[in-house]
Amino acid sequence: METWTKEIDCPRRLRMKDAIAMFYQYSRVTMKSWFQYRVDALLRSLAVFLREATGIISIILVFTKFDVSGINNWNINELVFLYSFLFSTYGVLIIFFTGLLDFGKTVQDGTFDRFLLRPRGVLFQIIASDADWFAAIGHGTLGIVLFSYATSKIEVIWNLGNILYLASAFVGAILIQGAMFLFFASLSFYFVKASNVHGVLFWNLRNIAGYPLSIFPKILQYMLMYVAPFAFVNYFPAQFLLRNDDIVNYPDIYLYLTPILGIVMYFCAYCFWRVAMKRYKSTGN
């Protein structure tokens, strides 16, 4: 029995080791190709950082210029805390899900055929072959800067429970956004162009998710909780640590759902992906 168990575990360890090695090699090739022009490569990350930071700076200037004390009892430091979740989680997300960002083009031009012919998992190849490390550095660095600044200004108790919660919520938030990427990519097998759906339900809602959920009309609140659930990416994890007054508008259980929701959403999106792939027909290019 012990020998049989070892025989099962060994291939699993080898497959995991092989997957990590392949992801490393893919990333190495990508980095080498981008660093052919080093200045341009460094400017990419800086451009992403400055582009996203401009929005935060604008908010801070509005608060200071017009002497605004807060939005619905959220002060500027707490708003920065909300934004830090969006940028830091997206910084990790874009490493693994860049290949799904414009997946419709991959289907339309027949590039998807290459992944089907190789002796590796299709989704793994898509994830490993196109990691946007420069966007990840730009978003991730901004998220860390905002998080460090906000936590130095607001009162958060950093005990073991809160640290473990933050780590699990961080992973859950990445999986929630990854599930949305995977779901919208799967629609490309059904529709000629599904990028507009991605734009409306992901980017537009993400742009407003940096503000407290309670300031929006009910329909937007429902969309941010139940359609594209960005509220579970930043609002509810932040509320777990801050407990601002407007949390009374929502069930307490929502504070704890981010890790569970991330796993459930990603599993459902992956199942949909497997079903949707059966509808793929090669362009014949």
C-alpha positions as CSV (number, residue, x, y, z in Angstrom):
1,M,0.0,0.0,0.0
2,E,2.8,2.4,0.9
3,T,4.6,1.6,-2.4
4,W,1.4,2.2,-4.4
5,T,0.9,5.6,-2.7
6,K,4.5,6.6,-3.4
7,E,4.0,5.7,-7.1
8,I,1.0,7.9,-7.3
9,D,2.6,10.9,-5.4
10,C,5.8,10.8,-7.5
11,P,4.1,11.5,-10.9
12,R,2.1,14.3,-9.2
13,R,5.3,15.9,-7.9
14,L,6.9,15.5,-11.3
15,R,4.0,17.1,-13.1
16,M,4.0,20.0,-10.6
17,K,7.7,20.4,-11.0
18,D,7.4,20.3,-14.8
19,A,4.6,22.9,-14.8
20,I,6.7,25.3,-12.6
21,A,9.7,24.8,-14.8
22,M,7.7,25.4,-18.0
23,F,6.1,28.6,-16.5
24,Y,9.6,29.8,-15.6
25,Q,10.9,29.1,-19.1
26,Y,7.9,30.9,-20.7
27,S,8.4,33.9,-18.5
28,R,12.2,33.9,-19.2
29,V,11.6,34.0,-22.9
30,T,9.0,36.8,-22.5
31,M,11.3,38.9,-20.4
32,K,14.2,38.4,-22.8
33,S,12.2,39.5,-25.8
34,W,10.9,42.6,-23.9
35,F,14.4,43.5,-22.6
36,Q,15.9,43.7,-26.0
37,Y,15.1,47.4,-25.6
38,R,15.7,47.9,-21.9
39,V,14.8,51.6,-21.6
40,D,11.5,50.9,-23.3
41,A,10.8,47.9,-21.0
42,L,11.4,50.0,-17.9
43,L,9.3,52.8,-19.2
44,R,6.4,50.4,-19.6
45,S,6.2,49.7,-15.9
46,L,6.7,53.3,-15.1
47,A,4.0,54.4,-17.5
48,V,1.5,51.9,-16.0
49,F,2.4,53.1,-12.5
50,L,2.0,56.8,-13.4
51,R,-1.2,56.2,-15.4
52,E,-2.9,54.5,-12.5
53,A,-1.4,56.8,-9.9
54,T,-2.8,59.9,-11.7
55,G,-6.4,58.9,-10.7
56,I,-5.4,58.6,-7.1
57,I,-3.6,61.9,-7.1
58,S,-6.7,63.6,-8.6
59,I,-8.8,62.3,-5.8
60,I,-6.4,63.5,-3.2
61,L,-6.2,66.9,-4.8
62,V,-10.0,67.2,-4.8
63,F,-10.2,66.3,-1.1
64,T,-7.4,68.8,-0.2
65,K,-8.5,71.6,-2.5
66,F,-12.1,71.7,-1.6
67,D,-11.6,70.7,2.0
68,V,-13.7,67.5,1.7
69,S,-13.6,65.6,5.0
70,G,-14.8,62.3,3.5
71,I,-17.4,60.4,1.4
72,N,-20.1,58.8,3.5
73,N,-17.8,58.7,6.6
74,W,-14.9,57.4,4.5
75,N,-11.8,59.7,4.7
76,I,-9.2,60.0,2.1
77,N,-6.8,57.5,3.8
78,E,-9.6,54.9,3.9
79,L,-10.3,55.4,0.2
80,V,-6.6,54.9,-0.6
81,F,-6.9,51.7,1.4
82,L,-9.8,50.6,-0.8
83,Y,-7.8,51.3,-4.0
84,S,-4.7,49.5,-2.7
85,F,-6.7,46.2,-2.8
86,L,-7.6,46.8,-6.4
87,F,-4.1,47.5,-7.6
88,S,-2.2,45.0,-5.6
89,T,-4.5,42.1,-6.5
90,Y,-4.5,43.1,-10.2
91,G,-0.7,43.2,-10.1
92,V,-0.7,39.4,-9.4
93,L,-3.7,38.7,-11.6
94,I,-2.1,40.1,-14.7
95,I,0.9,37.7,-14.4
96,F,-1.3,34.7,-14.8
97,F,-4.3,35.9,-16.9
98,T,-2.8,38.2,-19.5
99,G,-3.5,35.6,-22.2
100,L,-7.2,35.8,-21.5
101,L,-7.3,39.6,-21.7
102,D,-7.7,39.7,-25.5
103,F,-8.6,36.0,-26.0
104,G,-11.2,36.8,-28.8
105,K,-8.3,37.6,-31.1
106,T,-6.6,34.3,-30.3
107,V,-9.7,32.5,-31.4
108,Q,-10.4,34.6,-34.5
109,D,-7.0,34.4,-36.0
110,G,-6.6,30.6,-35.4
111,T,-3.7,31.0,-32.9
112,F,-5.7,28.9,-30.5
113,D,-5.0,25.8,-32.7
114,R,-1.3,25.9,-31.5
115,F,-2.4,25.3,-27.9
116,L,-4.6,22.4,-28.8
117,L,-1.8,20.6,-30.7
118,R,0.7,20.7,-27.8
119,P,0.8,17.9,-25.1
120,R,0.0,20.2,-22.2
121,G,-3.2,21.6,-20.7
122,V,-4.6,24.3,-22.9
123,L,-5.4,26.8,-20.1
124,F,-2.0,26.3,-18.6
125,Q,-0.3,27.1,-21.9
126,I,-2.4,30.3,-22.3
127,I,-1.6,31.4,-18.8
128,A,2.1,30.5,-18.9
129,S,2.9,31.9,-22.4
130,D,1.8,35.5,-21.9
131,A,2.6,36.9,-18.5
132,D,2.6,40.7,-18.5
133,W,5.3,41.3,-15.9
134,F,5.7,45.0,-16.6
135,A,2.0,45.8,-16.0
136,A,2.3,43.6,-12.9
137,I,5.2,45.6,-11.6
138,G,3.4,48.9,-12.3
139,H,0.1,47.9,-10.7
140,G,1.7,45.9,-7.9
141,T,4.1,48.6,-6.9
142,L,1.4,51.2,-6.8
143,G,-0.8,48.8,-4.7
144,I,2.0,48.3,-2.2
145,V,2.7,52.0,-2.0
146,L,-0.9,52.8,-1.4
147,F,-1.3,50.0,1.1
148,S,1.8,51.1,3.1
149,Y,0.7,54.7,3.1
150,A,-2.9,54.0,4.1
151,T,-2.1,51.6,6.9
152,S,0.4,54.1,8.4
153,K,-2.5,56.6,8.6
154,I,-5.4,54.5,9.7
155,E,-5.9,52.3,12.8
156,V,-5.7,48.6,11.9
157,I,-5.0,46.0,14.5
158,W,-2.4,43.6,13.0
159,N,-3.0,40.5,15.0
160,L,-2.6,36.9,13.6
161,G,-6.3,36.6,12.8
162,N,-6.3,39.8,10.7
163,I,-3.1,38.9,8.9
164,L,-4.4,35.4,8.0
165,Y,-7.7,36.9,6.9
166,L,-5.9,39.5,4.7
167,A,-3.8,36.8,3.0
168,S,-6.8,34.6,2.3
169,A,-8.9,37.5,1.1
170,F,-6.0,38.6,-1.2
171,V,-6.0,35.1,-2.9
172,G,-9.8,35.1,-3.1
173,A,-9.8,38.5,-4.7
174,I,-7.3,37.4,-7.4
175,L,-9.5,34.3,-8.0
176,I,-12.6,36.4,-8.3
177,Q,-11.1,38.6,-11.0
178,G,-9.4,35.6,-12.7
179,A,-12.8,33.9,-12.8
180,M,-14.2,36.9,-14.6
181,F,-11.4,36.9,-17.1
182,L,-11.9,33.2,-17.7
183,F,-15.7,33.6,-18.1
184,F,-15.4,36.4,-20.6
185,A,-12.7,34.5,-22.5
186,S,-15.0,31.5,-22.7
187,L,-17.7,33.7,-24.4
188,S,-15.3,34.0,-27.4
189,F,-16.2,30.5,-28.3
190,Y,-19.9,31.5,-28.7
191,F,-19.7,35.1,-30.0
192,V,-17.5,36.6,-32.7
193,K,-16.5,39.5,-30.5
194,A,-17.0,39.4,-26.7
195,S,-14.5,42.0,-25.6
196,N,-17.3,44.7,-25.3
197,V,-18.9,42.5,-22.6
198,H,-15.6,42.4,-20.8
199,G,-15.2,46.1,-21.1
200,V,-18.7,46.9,-19.7
201,L,-18.8,44.4,-16.9
202,F,-15.1,44.4,-15.8
203,W,-13.3,47.6,-16.6
204,N,-16.2,50.0,-16.1
205,L,-17.3,48.5,-12.8
206,R,-13.7,48.2,-11.7
207,N,-13.2,51.9,-12.2
208,I,-15.9,52.8,-9.7
209,A,-15.0,50.0,-7.2
210,G,-12.4,52.2,-5.5
211,Y,-15.2,54.1,-3.8
212,P,-17.4,52.9,-0.9
213,L,-20.1,50.6,-2.0
214,S,-22.8,52.4,0.0
215,I,-22.6,55.6,-2.0
216,F,-24.0,54.1,-5.2
217,P,-27.6,53.5,-6.2
218,K,-29.0,50.1,-5.4
219,I,-28.7,48.8,-8.9
220,L,-24.9,49.5,-9.0
221,Q,-24.5,48.0,-5.5
222,Y,-26.2,44.8,-6.8
223,M,-24.0,44.7,-9.9
224,L,-20.8,45.2,-7.7
225,M,-21.9,42.4,-5.4
226,Y,-23.7,39.9,-7.6
227,V,-22.7,40.5,-11.3
228,A,-19.1,41.6,-11.3
229,P,-18.4,41.2,-7.6
230,F,-15.7,43.8,-7.0
231,A,-17.2,44.5,-3.7
232,F,-15.7,41.3,-2.5
233,V,-12.3,42.2,-4.0
234,N,-11.8,45.4,-1.9
235,Y,-14.9,46.8,-0.1
236,F,-15.8,43.8,2.2
237,P,-12.1,42.8,3.0
238,A,-11.4,46.5,3.9
239,Q,-14.5,46.6,6.0
240,F,-13.4,43.5,7.9
241,L,-10.4,45.6,9.1
242,L,-12.0,49.0,9.3
243,R,-15.7,48.4,10.3
244,N,-17.0,51.7,9.1
245,D,-20.5,52.7,9.9
246,D,-22.0,51.8,6.5
247,I,-21.3,48.1,7.0
248,V,-24.6,47.9,8.8
249,N,-26.3,48.0,5.4
250,Y,-25.0,44.5,4.5
251,P,-25.1,41.1,6.1
252,D,-22.1,40.3,8.4
253,I,-21.4,37.1,6.5
254,Y,-20.3,39.1,3.5
255,L,-17.2,40.1,5.4
256,Y,-16.0,36.5,5.3
257,L,-17.0,35.4,1.8
258,T,-14.1,36.6,-0.4
259,P,-11.9,33.4,-0.1
260,I,-14.9,31.1,-0.6
261,L,-16.4,33.1,-3.4
262,G,-13.1,33.2,-5.2
263,I,-12.8,29.4,-5.2
264,V,-16.4,28.8,-6.2
265,M,-16.4,31.4,-8.9
266,Y,-13.1,30.1,-10.4
267,F,-14.3,26.5,-10.3
268,C,-17.6,27.5,-12.1
269,A,-15.7,29.6,-14.7
270,Y,-13.3,26.7,-15.3
271,C,-16.3,24.3,-15.9
272,F,-17.8,26.8,-18.3
273,W,-14.5,27.0,-20.1
274,R,-14.3,23.3,-20.6
275,V,-17.8,23.2,-22.0
276,A,-17.3,26.3,-24.2
277,M,-14.1,24.8,-25.7
278,K,-16.2,22.1,-27.3
279,R,-17.8,24.7,-29.5
280,Y,-14.5,25.8,-31.0
281,K,-14.0,25.4,-34.7
282,S,-10.7,26.1,-36.3
283,T,-10.5,29.0,-38.7
284,G,-8.3,26.8,-41.0
285,N,-5.5,29.4,-41.3
